[in-house]
Amino acid sequence: MGYSDYNNQKANELKQNIPYCNGEWNHNYLYEYLVAVNDDRLDYFILDFFKSHYDDKELARILLQDFLLDDGYDGSDSQLGAAVILRRMDKSALAANKELVLLAQQNEVYWKRPLAEDDDLS
């Protein structure tokens, strides 16, 4: 299977398993999308999907609590993907989850911090 064939097949698989349906997030499908954020062959599709959810407070909570701060996913591609999406999210979605954001900001691993060092934490 060629490079282009893989991209098309994987993108089609992801499109069939959209992580947001009927107002609810499916954690298993969301995990797959977060892993795919790190794949430069698929990130265009995944980042485009998340654009319409950058202001979603519930998504911010899930990414923080259930992925980024969950030791069960420590160091996984899903955590890295969650961090990438969190950095792109609207500040209002992060502000609604201020306690979780501040907890993540304390992480010694820089890429796990959703905000830059010079961002206003208030």
N, CA, C and O atoms as a GROMACS GRO file, in nm:
protein
  488
    1MET      N    1   0.085  -0.117   0.000
    1MET     CA    2   0.000   0.000   0.000
    1MET      C    3   0.090   0.123   0.000
    1MET      O    4   0.180   0.134   0.083
    2GLY      N    5   0.065   0.214  -0.091
    2GLY     CA    6   0.145   0.334  -0.103
    2GLY      C    7   0.109   0.438   0.002
    2GLY      O    8   0.009   0.427   0.072
    3TYR      N    9   0.192   0.539   0.008
    3TYR     CA   10   0.176   0.649   0.104
    3TYR      C   11   0.038   0.714   0.089
    3TYR      O   12  -0.030   0.736   0.189
    4SER      N   13  -0.001   0.745  -0.032
    4SER     CA   14  -0.129   0.810  -0.057
    4SER      C   15  -0.246   0.718  -0.023
    4SER      O   16  -0.347   0.763   0.031
    5ASP      N   17  -0.232   0.589  -0.053
    5ASP     CA   18  -0.337   0.492  -0.021
    5ASP      C   19  -0.359   0.484   0.129
    5ASP      O   20  -0.472   0.478   0.177
    6TYR      N   21  -0.248   0.483   0.204
    6TYR     CA   22  -0.257   0.477   0.351
    6TYR      C   23  -0.332   0.600   0.402
    6TYR      O   24  -0.422   0.588   0.485
    7ASN      N   25  -0.293   0.717   0.354
    7ASN     CA   26  -0.357   0.842   0.398
    7ASN      C   27  -0.507   0.837   0.375
    7ASN      O   28  -0.586   0.869   0.463
    8ASN      N   29  -0.546   0.797   0.254
    8ASN     CA   30  -0.688   0.792   0.220
    8ASN      C   31  -0.762   0.690   0.306
    8ASN      O   32  -0.872   0.718   0.354
    9GLN      N   33  -0.704   0.573   0.324
    9GLN     CA   34  -0.769   0.470   0.404
    9GLN      C   35  -0.785   0.514   0.548
    9GLN      O   36  -0.892   0.500   0.606
   10LYS      N   37  -0.679   0.567   0.607
   10LYS     CA   38  -0.684   0.610   0.747
   10LYS      C   39  -0.780   0.727   0.764
   10LYS      O   40  -0.857   0.730   0.861
   11ALA      N   41  -0.778   0.822   0.673
   11ALA     CA   42  -0.871   0.935   0.680
   11ALA      C   43  -1.015   0.886   0.670
   11ALA      O   44  -1.102   0.937   0.742
   12ASN      N   45  -1.041   0.791   0.585
   12ASN     CA   46  -1.177   0.735   0.572
   12ASN      C   47  -1.220   0.664   0.700
   12ASN      O   48  -1.335   0.675   0.741
   13GLU      N   49  -1.128   0.590   0.762
   13GLU     CA   50  -1.158   0.524   0.889
   13GLU      C   51  -1.195   0.627   0.996
   13GLU      O   52  -1.291   0.609   1.070
   14LEU      N   53  -1.116   0.733   1.002
   14LEU     CA   54  -1.142   0.837   1.102
   14LEU      C   55  -1.275   0.908   1.075
   14LEU      O   56  -1.349   0.939   1.169
   15LYS      N   57  -1.305   0.933   0.949
   15LYS     CA   58  -1.430   0.999   0.914
   15LYS      C   59  -1.551   0.914   0.951
   15LYS      O   60  -1.658   0.968   0.979
   16GLN      N   61  -1.536   0.783   0.951
   16GLN     CA   62  -1.645   0.694   0.988
   16GLN      C   63  -1.664   0.686   1.139
   16GLN      O   64  -1.769   0.642   1.186
   17ASN      N   65  -1.564   0.730   1.213
   17ASN     CA   66  -1.569   0.723   1.360
   17ASN      C   67  -1.549   0.862   1.420
   17ASN      O   68  -1.455   0.884   1.496
   18ILE      N   69  -1.638   0.953   1.385
   18ILE     CA   70  -1.633   1.090   1.435
   18ILE      C   71  -1.652   1.087   1.588
   18ILE      O   72  -1.746   1.024   1.636
   19PRO      N   73  -1.564   1.153   1.662
   19PRO     CA   74  -1.573   1.145   1.808
   19PRO      C   75  -1.684   1.230   1.871
   19PRO      O   76  -1.707   1.220   1.991
   20TYR      N   77  -1.751   1.312   1.793
   20TYR     CA   78  -1.857   1.396   1.848
   20TYR      C   79  -1.987   1.370   1.774
   20TYR      O   80  -1.996   1.393   1.653
   21CYS      N   81  -2.088   1.321   1.845
   21CYS     CA   82  -2.215   1.286   1.783
   21CYS      C   83  -2.328   1.310   1.883
   21CYS      O   84  -2.318   1.272   2.000
   22ASN      N   85  -2.433   1.372   1.837
   22ASN     CA   86  -2.550   1.399   1.921
   22ASN      C   87  -2.515   1.470   2.051
   22ASN      O   88  -2.572   1.441   2.157
   23GLY      N   89  -2.421   1.562   2.043
   23GLY     CA   90  -2.383   1.643   2.158
   23GLY      C   91  -2.296   1.574   2.261
   23GLY      O   92  -2.277   1.626   2.371
   24GLU      N   93  -2.242   1.457   2.226
   24GLU     CA   94  -2.157   1.384   2.321
   24GLU      C   95  -2.026   1.343   2.257
   24GLU      O   96  -2.019   1.316   2.137
   25TRP      N   97  -1.921   1.340   2.339
   25TRP     CA   98  -1.788   1.298   2.294
   25TRP      C   99  -1.768   1.151   2.323
   25TRP      O  100  -1.790   1.106   2.436
   26ASN      N  101  -1.726   1.078   2.222
   26ASN     CA  102  -1.691   0.936   2.236
   26ASN      C  103  -1.541   0.929   2.264
   26ASN      O  104  -1.460   0.963   2.177
   27HIS      N  105  -1.505   0.886   2.383
   27HIS     CA  106  -1.364   0.886   2.425
   27HIS      C  107  -1.276   0.796   2.340
   27HIS      O  108  -1.161   0.829   2.313
   28ASN      N  109  -1.328   0.683   2.297
   28ASN     CA  110  -1.247   0.591   2.216
   28ASN      C  111  -1.214   0.654   2.079
   28ASN      O  112  -1.100   0.647   2.034
   29TYR      N  113  -1.313   0.714   2.016
   29TYR     CA  114  -1.289   0.779   1.888
   29TYR      C  115  -1.204   0.905   1.906
   29TYR      O  116  -1.119   0.936   1.822
   30LEU      N  117  -1.228   0.976   2.017
   30LEU     CA  118  -1.149   1.096   2.045
   30LEU      C  119  -1.002   1.059   2.062
   30LEU      O  120  -0.914   1.130   2.015
   31TYR      N  121  -0.976   0.948   2.128
   31TYR     CA  122  -0.838   0.898   2.144
   31TYR      C  123  -0.772   0.883   2.007
   31TYR      O  124  -0.659   0.927   1.987
   32GLU      N  125  -0.842   0.820   1.914
   32GLU     CA  126  -0.786   0.799   1.779
   32GLU      C  127  -0.758   0.931   1.710
   32GLU      O  128  -0.657   0.945   1.641
   33TYR      N  129  -0.847   1.028   1.726
   33TYR     CA  130  -0.825   1.159   1.665
   33TYR      C  131  -0.705   1.229   1.727
   33TYR      O  132  -0.626   1.293   1.657
   34LEU      N  133  -0.691   1.218   1.859
   34LEU     CA  134  -0.577   1.282   1.927
   34LEU      C  135  -0.445   1.220   1.883
   34LEU      O  136  -0.346   1.291   1.866
   35VAL      N  137  -0.442   1.090   1.865
   35VAL     CA  138  -0.321   1.024   1.815
   35VAL      C  139  -0.292   1.072   1.673
   35VAL      O  140  -0.176   1.095   1.637
   36ALA      N  141  -0.396   1.085   1.592
   36ALA     CA  142  -0.378   1.126   1.452
   36ALA      C  143  -0.329   1.270   1.438
   36ALA      O  144  -0.273   1.306   1.335
   37VAL      N  145  -0.350   1.354   1.540
   37VAL     CA  146  -0.300   1.491   1.535
   37VAL      C  147  -0.149   1.490   1.513
   37VAL      O  148  -0.095   1.582   1.451
   38ASN      N  149  -0.081   1.388   1.562
   38ASN     CA  150   0.064   1.379   1.555
   38ASN      C  151   0.116   1.320   1.425
   38ASN      O  152   0.237   1.314   1.402
   39ASP      N  153   0.026   1.277   1.340
   39ASP     CA  154   0.063   1.216   1.212
   39ASP      C  155   0.053   1.323   1.104
   39ASP      O  156  -0.057   1.363   1.066
   40ASP      N  157   0.167   1.369   1.054
   40ASP     CA  158   0.166   1.478   0.957
   40ASP      C  159   0.096   1.441   0.827
   40ASP      O  160   0.071   1.527   0.743
   41ARG      N  161   0.064   1.313   0.809
   41ARG     CA  162  -0.012   1.272   0.691
   41ARG      C  163  -0.162   1.292   0.712
   41ARG      O  164  -0.238   1.292   0.615
   42LEU      N  165  -0.204   1.308   0.839
   42LEU     CA  166  -0.346   1.318   0.870
   42LEU      C  167  -0.382   1.445   0.947
   42LEU      O  168  -0.501   1.475   0.962
   43ASP      N  169  -0.284   1.519   0.995
   43ASP     CA  170  -0.314   1.631   1.084
   43ASP      C  171  -0.403   1.737   1.020
   43ASP      O  172  -0.481   1.802   1.090
   44TYR      N  173  -0.392   1.756   0.888
   44TYR     CA  174  -0.476   1.854   0.820
   44TYR      C  175  -0.624   1.824   0.840
   44TYR      O  176  -0.703   1.914   0.867
   45PHE      N  177  -0.661   1.699   0.828
   45PHE     CA  178  -0.800   1.656   0.844
   45PHE      C  179  -0.844   1.669   0.989
   45PHE      O  180  -0.953   1.718   1.016
   46ILE      N  181  -0.761   1.626   1.081
   46ILE     CA  182  -0.796   1.627   1.223
   46ILE      C  183  -0.806   1.771   1.275
   46ILE      O  184  -0.902   1.805   1.344
   47LEU      N  185  -0.709   1.854   1.242
   47LEU     CA  186  -0.712   1.992   1.288
   47LEU      C  187  -0.834   2.064   1.231
   47LEU      O  188  -0.893   2.149   1.299
   48ASP      N  189  -0.871   2.033   1.110
   48ASP     CA  190  -0.990   2.092   1.050
   48ASP      C  191  -1.115   2.050   1.127
   48ASP      O  192  -1.204   2.132   1.148
   49PHE      N  193  -1.121   1.925   1.168
   49PHE     CA  194  -1.235   1.877   1.247
   49PHE      C  195  -1.245   1.955   1.379
   49PHE      O  196  -1.354   2.000   1.416
   50PHE      N  197  -1.134   1.971   1.449
   50PHE     CA  198  -1.136   2.034   1.580
   50PHE      C  199  -1.165   2.185   1.575
   50PHE      O  200  -1.209   2.241   1.675
   51LYS      N  201  -1.141   2.250   1.462
   51LYS     CA  202  -1.163   2.395   1.452
   51LYS      C  203  -1.301   2.436   1.501
   51LYS      O  204  -1.315   2.538   1.570
   52SER      N  205  -1.402   2.361   1.466
   52SER     CA  206  -1.538   2.398   1.506
   52SER      C  207  -1.568   2.368   1.652
   52SER      O  208  -1.677   2.396   1.700
   53HIS      N  209  -1.470   2.311   1.723
   53HIS     CA  210  -1.490   2.277   1.865
   53HIS      C  211  -1.392   2.351   1.957
   53HIS      O  212  -1.384   2.318   2.076
   54TYR      N  213  -1.321   2.448   1.905
   54TYR     CA  214  -1.221   2.518   1.987
   54TYR      C  215  -1.283   2.595   2.103
   54TYR      O  216  -1.212   2.629   2.198
   55ASP      N  217  -1.412   2.624   2.098
   55ASP     CA  218  -1.476   2.695   2.208
   55ASP      C  219  -1.556   2.602   2.299
   55ASP      O  220  -1.630   2.649   2.385
   56ASP      N  221  -1.542   2.472   2.281
   56ASP     CA  222  -1.618   2.372   2.355
   56ASP      C  223  -1.556   2.349   2.494
   56ASP      O  224  -1.449   2.291   2.506
   57LYS      N  225  -1.626   2.396   2.596
   57LYS     CA  226  -1.577   2.383   2.734
   57LYS      C  227  -1.568   2.237   2.778
   57LYS      O  228  -1.477   2.199   2.852
   58GLU      N  229  -1.663   2.157   2.733
   58GLU     CA  230  -1.662   2.015   2.768
   58GLU      C  231  -1.544   1.943   2.705
   58GLU      O  232  -1.480   1.860   2.768
   59LEU      N  233  -1.514   1.976   2.581
   59LEU     CA  234  -1.398   1.917   2.516
   59LEU      C  235  -1.271   1.955   2.591
   59LEU      O  236  -1.184   1.871   2.613
   60ALA      N  237  -1.259   2.081   2.630
   60ALA     CA  238  -1.141   2.125   2.706
   60ALA      C  239  -1.129   2.043   2.836
   60ALA      O  240  -1.019   2.000   2.872
   61ARG      N  241  -1.241   2.023   2.904
   61ARG     CA  242  -1.239   1.945   3.028
   61ARG      C  243  -1.193   1.801   3.002
   61ARG      O  244  -1.111   1.747   3.075
   62ILE      N  245  -1.247   1.742   2.897
   62ILE     CA  246  -1.212   1.604   2.864
   62ILE      C  247  -1.063   1.593   2.829
   62ILE      O  248  -0.994   1.504   2.877
   63LEU      N  249  -1.016   1.685   2.746
   63LEU     CA  250  -0.875   1.681   2.706
   63LEU      C  251  -0.783   1.697   2.827
   63LEU      O  252  -0.680   1.630   2.837
   64LEU      N  253  -0.820   1.785   2.917
   64LEU     CA  254  -0.738   1.807   3.037
   64LEU      C  255  -0.748   1.690   3.134
   64LEU      O  256  -0.648   1.628   3.169
   65GLN      N  257  -0.869   1.662   3.177
   65GLN     CA  258  -0.890   1.564   3.283
   65GLN      C  259  -0.869   1.420   3.238
   65GLN      O  260  -0.804   1.342   3.308
   66ASP      N  261  -0.924   1.386   3.124
   66ASP     CA  262  -0.925   1.246   3.082
   66ASP      C  263  -0.806   1.204   2.998
   66ASP      O  264  -0.784   1.084   2.976
   67PHE      N  265  -0.728   1.300   2.950
   67PHE     CA  266  -0.611   1.265   2.870
   67PHE      C  267  -0.483   1.327   2.926
   67PHE      O  268  -0.394   1.255   2.970
   68LEU      N  269  -0.474   1.458   2.925
   68LEU     CA  270  -0.349   1.525   2.962
   68LEU      C  271  -0.309   1.498   3.107
   68LEU      O  272  -0.191   1.478   3.135
   69LEU      N  273  -0.404   1.498   3.199
   69LEU     CA  274  -0.373   1.480   3.340
   69LEU      C  275  -0.390   1.335   3.388
   69LEU      O  276  -0.368   1.306   3.506
   70ASP      N  277  -0.429   1.247   3.299
   70ASP     CA  278  -0.449   1.106   3.335
   70ASP      C  279  -0.317   1.031   3.324
   70ASP      O  280  -0.262   1.017   3.214
   71ASP      N  281  -0.266   0.982   3.436
   71ASP     CA  282  -0.138   0.911   3.438
   71ASP      C  283  -0.141   0.784   3.353
   71ASP      O  284  -0.036   0.735   3.311
   72GLY      N  285  -0.260   0.730   3.328
   72GLY     CA  286  -0.271   0.611   3.244
   72GLY      C  287  -0.228   0.635   3.101
   72GLY      O  288  -0.192   0.541   3.030
   73TYR      N  289  -0.232   0.760   3.058
   73TYR     CA  290  -0.191   0.796   2.922
   73TYR      C  291  -0.053   0.861   2.920
   73TYR      O  292  -0.012   0.916   2.817
   74ASP      N  293   0.018   0.857   3.030
   74ASP     CA  294   0.144   0.930   3.044
   74ASP      C  295   0.240   0.905   2.929
   74ASP      O  296   0.283   0.792   2.905
   75GLY      N  297   0.273   1.012   2.858
   75GLY     CA  298   0.368   1.005   2.748
   75GLY      C  299   0.312   0.953   2.617
   75GLY      O  300   0.385   0.940   2.519
   76SER      N  301   0.184   0.923   2.614
   76SER     CA  302   0.126   0.867   2.492
   76SER      C  303   0.101   0.976   2.388
   76SER      O  304   0.098   1.095   2.419
   77ASP      N  305   0.084   0.933   2.264
   77ASP     CA  306   0.054   1.026   2.156
   77ASP      C  307  -0.078   1.098   2.179
   77ASP      O  308  -0.098   1.209   2.131
   78SER      N  309  -0.170   1.035   2.253
   78SER     CA  310  -0.298   1.101   2.280
   78SER      C  311  -0.277   1.222   2.371
   78SER      O  312  -0.346   1.323   2.355
   79GLN      N  313  -0.184   1.214   2.464
   79GLN     CA  314  -0.155   1.330   2.548
   79GLN      C  315  -0.094   1.443   2.467
   79GLN      O  316  -0.130   1.559   2.484
   80LEU      N  317  -0.004   1.409   2.380
   80LEU     CA  318   0.058   1.510   2.294
   80LEU      C  319  -0.049   1.574   2.205
   80LEU      O  320  -0.050   1.695   2.187
   81GLY      N  321  -0.137   1.493   2.150
   81GLY     CA  322  -0.246   1.546   2.068
   81GLY      C  323  -0.339   1.636   2.148
   81GLY      O  324  -0.382   1.740   2.100
   82ALA      N  325  -0.370   1.596   2.272
   82ALA     CA  326  -0.455   1.678   2.359
   82ALA      C  327  -0.388   1.813   2.385
   82ALA      O  328  -0.455   1.917   2.383
   83ALA      N  329  -0.258   1.813   2.409
   83ALA     CA  330  -0.185   1.938   2.433
   83ALA      C  331  -0.189   2.028   2.309
   83ALA      O  332  -0.206   2.149   2.321
   84VAL      N  333  -0.173   1.969   2.192
   84VAL     CA  334  -0.177   2.046   2.067
   84VAL      C  335  -0.314   2.114   2.051
   84VAL      O  336  -0.321   2.232   2.019
   85ILE      N  337  -0.420   2.039   2.073
   85ILE     CA  338  -0.555   2.094   2.058
   85ILE      C  339  -0.583   2.199   2.165
   85ILE      O  340  -0.640   2.304   2.136
   86LEU      N  341  -0.543   2.172   2.289
   86LEU     CA  342  -0.566   2.268   2.397
   86LEU      C  343  -0.499   2.403   2.368
   86LEU      O  344  -0.556   2.508   2.398
   87ARG      N  345  -0.381   2.400   2.311
   87ARG     CA  346  -0.311   2.525   2.279
   87ARG      C  347  -0.385   2.606   2.174
   87ARG      O  348  -0.367   2.727   2.166
   88ARG      N  349  -0.465   2.542   2.093
   88ARG     CA  350  -0.539   2.610   1.987
   88ARG      C  351  -0.678   2.654   2.032
   88ARG      O  352  -0.745   2.731   1.964
   89MET      N  353  -0.722   2.604   2.147
   89MET     CA  354  -0.858   2.630   2.191
   89MET      C  355  -0.878   2.775   2.235
   89MET      O  356  -0.783   2.844   2.273
   90ASP      N  357  -1.003   2.816   2.228
   90ASP     CA  358  -1.042   2.949   2.272
   90ASP      C  359  -1.018   2.960   2.423
   90ASP      O  360  -1.043   2.867   2.499
   91LYS      N  361  -0.970   3.076   2.463
   91LYS     CA  362  -0.937   3.098   2.605
   91LYS      C  363  -1.060   3.084   2.694
   91LYS      O  364  -1.046   3.049   2.812
   92SER      N  365  -1.180   3.111   2.642
   92SER     CA  366  -1.301   3.097   2.723
   92SER      C  367  -1.326   2.951   2.761
   92SER      O  368  -1.375   2.923   2.871
   93ALA      N  369  -1.294   2.858   2.672
   93ALA     CA  370  -1.309   2.715   2.703
   93ALA      C  371  -1.209   2.672   2.810
   93ALA      O  372  -1.240   2.589   2.894
   94LEU      N  373  -1.090   2.731   2.804
   94LEU     CA  374  -0.989   2.700   2.906
   94LEU      C  375  -1.025   2.764   3.038
   94LEU      O  376  -1.007   2.703   3.144
   95ALA      N  377  -1.075   2.888   3.035
   95ALA     CA  378  -1.111   2.960   3.158
   95ALA      C  379  -1.220   2.885   3.234
   95ALA      O  380  -1.222   2.887   3.357
   96ALA      N  381  -1.310   2.821   3.162
   96ALA     CA  382  -1.416   2.743   3.226
   96ALA      C  383  -1.360   2.622   3.300
   96ALA      O  384  -1.429   2.562   3.384
   97ASN      N  385  -1.237   2.586   3.270
   97ASN     CA  386  -1.170   2.472   3.332
   97ASN      C  387  -1.041   2.517   3.401
   97ASN      O  388  -0.939   2.448   3.398
   98LYS      N  389  -1.049   2.634   3.462
   98LYS     CA  390  -0.930   2.701   3.516
   98LYS      C  391  -0.850   2.612   3.612
   98LYS      O  392  -0.727   2.609   3.603
   99GLU      N  393  -0.917   2.542   3.702
   99GLU     CA  394  -0.844   2.458   3.799
   99GLU      C  395  -0.762   2.350   3.728
   99GLU      O  396  -0.648   2.324   3.766
  100LEU      N  397  -0.820   2.288   3.627
  100LEU     CA  398  -0.749   2.184   3.553
  100LEU      C  399  -0.634   2.243   3.472
  100LEU      O  400  -0.527   2.183   3.463
  101VAL      N  401  -0.656   2.360   3.415
  101VAL     CA  402  -0.550   2.427   3.337
  101VAL      C  403  -0.433   2.461   3.429
  101VAL      O  404  -0.318   2.436   3.394
  102LEU      N  405  -0.463   2.517   3.546
  102LEU     CA  406  -0.356   2.553   3.640
  102LEU      C  407  -0.281   2.430   3.688
  102LEU      O  408  -0.160   2.435   3.708
  103LEU      N  409  -0.351   2.321   3.706
  103LEU     CA  410  -0.287   2.195   3.745
  103LEU      C  411  -0.193   2.147   3.634
  103LEU      O  412  -0.081   2.105   3.661
  104ALA      N  413  -0.240   2.154   3.510
  104ALA     CA  414  -0.157   2.112   3.396
  104ALA      C  415  -0.037   2.205   3.379
  104ALA      O  416   0.070   2.160   3.340
  105GLN      N  417  -0.054   2.333   3.408
  105GLN     CA  418   0.055   2.430   3.395
  105GLN      C  419   0.170   2.400   3.491
  105GLN      O  420   0.282   2.445   3.468
  106GLN      N  421   0.143   2.327   3.595
  106GLN     CA  422   0.246   2.293   3.694
  106GLN      C  423   0.332   2.174   3.650
  106GLN      O  424   0.431   2.142   3.716
  107ASN      N  425   0.295   2.110   3.541
  107ASN     CA  426   0.369   1.992   3.498
  107ASN      C  427   0.512   2.028   3.461
  107ASN      O  428   0.537   2.130   3.397
  108GLU      N  429   0.605   1.944   3.504
  108GLU     CA  430   0.747   1.969   3.473
  108GLU      C  431   0.779   1.946   3.326
  108GLU      O  432   0.881   1.994   3.277
  109VAL      N  433   0.694   1.874   3.257
  109VAL     CA  434   0.713   1.849   3.114
  109VAL      C  435   0.649   1.964   3.037
  109VAL      O  436   0.527   1.981   3.040
  110TYR      N  437   0.731   2.041   2.968
  110TYR     CA  438   0.684   2.164   2.904
  110TYR      C  439   0.569   2.142   2.807
  110TYR      O  440   0.472   2.217   2.809
  111TRP      N  441   0.577   2.040   2.721
  111TRP     CA  442   0.474   2.023   2.619
  111TRP      C  443   0.338   1.986   2.678
  111TRP      O  444   0.237   1.996   2.609
  112LYS      N  445   0.334   1.944   2.804
  112LYS     CA  446   0.206   1.912   2.868
  112LYS      C  447   0.134   2.035   2.921
  112LYS      O  448   0.020   2.026   2.967
  113ARG      N  449   0.200   2.149   2.916
  113ARG     CA  450   0.137   2.273   2.964
  113ARG      C  451   0.054   2.333   2.852
  113ARG      O  452   0.106   2.361   2.743
  114PRO      N  453  -0.076   2.355   2.877
  114PRO     CA  454  -0.163   2.406   2.771
  114PRO      C  455  -0.137   2.552   2.733
  114PRO      O  456  -0.174   2.595   2.624
  115LEU      N  457  -0.074   2.628   2.822
  115LEU     CA  458  -0.048   2.769   2.796
  115LEU      C  459   0.102   2.796   2.795
  115LEU      O  460   0.180   2.726   2.859
  116ALA      N  461   0.139   2.897   2.722
  116ALA     CA  462   0.280   2.938   2.717
  116ALA      C  463   0.318   3.002   2.850
  116ALA      O  464   0.231   3.047   2.926
  117GLU      N  465   0.446   3.006   2.878
  117GLU     CA  466   0.497   3.064   3.002
  117GLU      C  467   0.452   3.208   3.022
  117GLU      O  468   0.425   3.249   3.135
  118ASP      N  469   0.444   3.285   2.915
  118ASP     CA  470   0.410   3.427   2.927
  118ASP      C  471   0.260   3.456   2.913
  118ASP      O  472   0.221   3.573   2.912
  119ASP      N  473   0.175   3.351   2.903
  119ASP     CA  474   0.031   3.372   2.897
  119ASP      C  475  -0.023   3.416   3.033
  119ASP      O  476   0.027   3.374   3.137
  120ASP      N  477  -0.124   3.499   3.029
  120ASP     CA  478  -0.189   3.546   3.151
  120ASP      C  479  -0.271   3.432   3.209
  120ASP      O  480  -0.362   3.381   3.143
  121LEU      N  481  -0.242   3.391   3.330
  121LEU     CA  482  -0.312   3.280   3.393
  121LEU      C  483  -0.437   3.321   3.470
  121LEU      O  484  -0.505   3.237   3.528
  122SER      N  485  -0.466   3.450   3.472
  122SER     CA  486  -0.586   3.493   3.542
  122SER      C  487  -0.708   3.459   3.458
  122SER      O  488  -0.821   3.487   3.499
   0.00000   0.00000   0.00000
